[in-house]
């Protein structure tokens, strides 16, 4: 789960980090009154709260010299979609006169199976760009997950960034706090970019936290107490799918895809592409799916307007062919065969399954390559 | 010979009384795996499909000192505890089927296992099978047959599909390992490759990767350095997957520019692997590799 900038900064502030003074304006609130009430000093930075990357470049961050300009910009940003997404909130924050911008993040190095601190003296652009333009500037430091980030380790990273004196102390304390947040919130990523240098202090000008979805059972308050509903990370149909409990990702093509298992479903998308089609989505019904779930998934794609045909690729191990077929037939009975549907069914009880499908007038194949060629040619 | 698992395996099932644990205990027994005991705290004294159930791993081991392998079906919030319990009891191979374990927990128990010299397979994996000898996992046993090809995979169903295709074409498998789809897993491609390199029965390796992470690139580096000398056929899923989107598996995501299909295929191709563009090309390429 991606957290908004304002949420990430609130968390850091809760751990004693000095963050710029700010006020959050929710959609529909009186921006003028709220900014006045907060007593912010001008100039301020007006920031669209969206979860997509590259918000600055897309015009989602603007500077205002006085109250009127700030109010006007808040209104403007509420109406300005960032990569297709309208924000649910705008953060108005005192502009901090920083001298330079650092990059720092903590994430998980999947191959080393350890937390890794990434830091660079050249912040303000995203890490991919730093890696491209100044790869030598990136410091990578692995942390023992049982010991956490020790003070001397944080200082060593600060010294590599050529920070000295009280600035080094401020940076060390900030980095250790970031690590505590990383642990306490089961984060996949805690990032501050840019981390501003202001005199002898560091101040997080932006902050980003991604919480591991698997850990949400122990972070219920993060989900339940949210002031701004999750926007921007998911499309309208992805949100619908999530509410139905389906693992669905929207793509740009027109061939609806259903598979069982993430790897097989991706392979099915790739197969469609390989034979000249373009997948409209990823939809994984997982292992051992029952008829009820199959029905839900097929109905969903029958309704999904981007898909003008559906290719369903099932390899039954634990998943039973007859169970799958019954789910498909029920969905079609309820929704009608609004678009062509081609099913490849192999494995456990495949013959029973194909028989059920054929009786209902649905095309069923054993060979996935034949099936995909068929669906692409329609 | 085989890798990590053979007919000498004596298996403990942790979470044996649950729906999945009980169902797959039955299937493992039917395959011929020696499942000797199970654990569910609070259910000690019972039996599941004739297998005695204990309250703790230590108790199971004191009654069955020949246990050398464990398979974990315990729900995610309690699974890490089960893994530590197995490692601390001295079990050297722990297969974690459980899906949805927080990555920070996995990171810790995987590091702990390493320090104790234990292998973890998974989490969120189908397990391991040495056809004709034993299966410790949830894969359908009948699609495999003994033979010279090792398979190591990040995906479950895709492993079944490809193994089935191999079997149908008459190409059997030495050992098949599903290492799991999470961002952090125990056994990695390169660790598995070290084992397959030393296994005399394995003549070629099928590597089934996915977008996300850099395990495939590391496998390629190992080949390029000459540390893995057997022919490799690789298939990578996710060519058409968008960036920054999780494709079902928690680990199947291109983040901060790493983990792309192109990078993986390029690295493997340069290291001499044969690349299958679809899963259905794998058997043909394996046959070609075996003839070399």
Interface residues (C-beta under 8 A of the other chain):
Chain A: X53 X107 X108 X110 X111 X113 X114 X115 X127 X128 X131 X144 X145 X146 X183 X186 X188 X212 X213 X214 X215 X217 X218 X247 X249 X251 X259 X260 X261 X262 X263 X264 X265 X266 X267 X269 X270 X271 X272 X273 X274 X279 X282 X284 X286 X287 X315 X317 X318 X346 X347 X348 X368 X369
Chain B: X76 X77 X100 X101 X102 X103 X104 X107 X108 X110 X111 X112 X138 X139 X140 X143 X153 X154 X155 X156 X157 X158 X159 X160 X161 X164 X181 X183 X184 X188 X208 X210 X211 X212 X213 X214 X215 X218 X235 X237 X238 X239 X240 X241 X242 X244 X245 X246 X247 X248 X249 X250 X251 X252 X256 X257 X277 X278 X279 X280
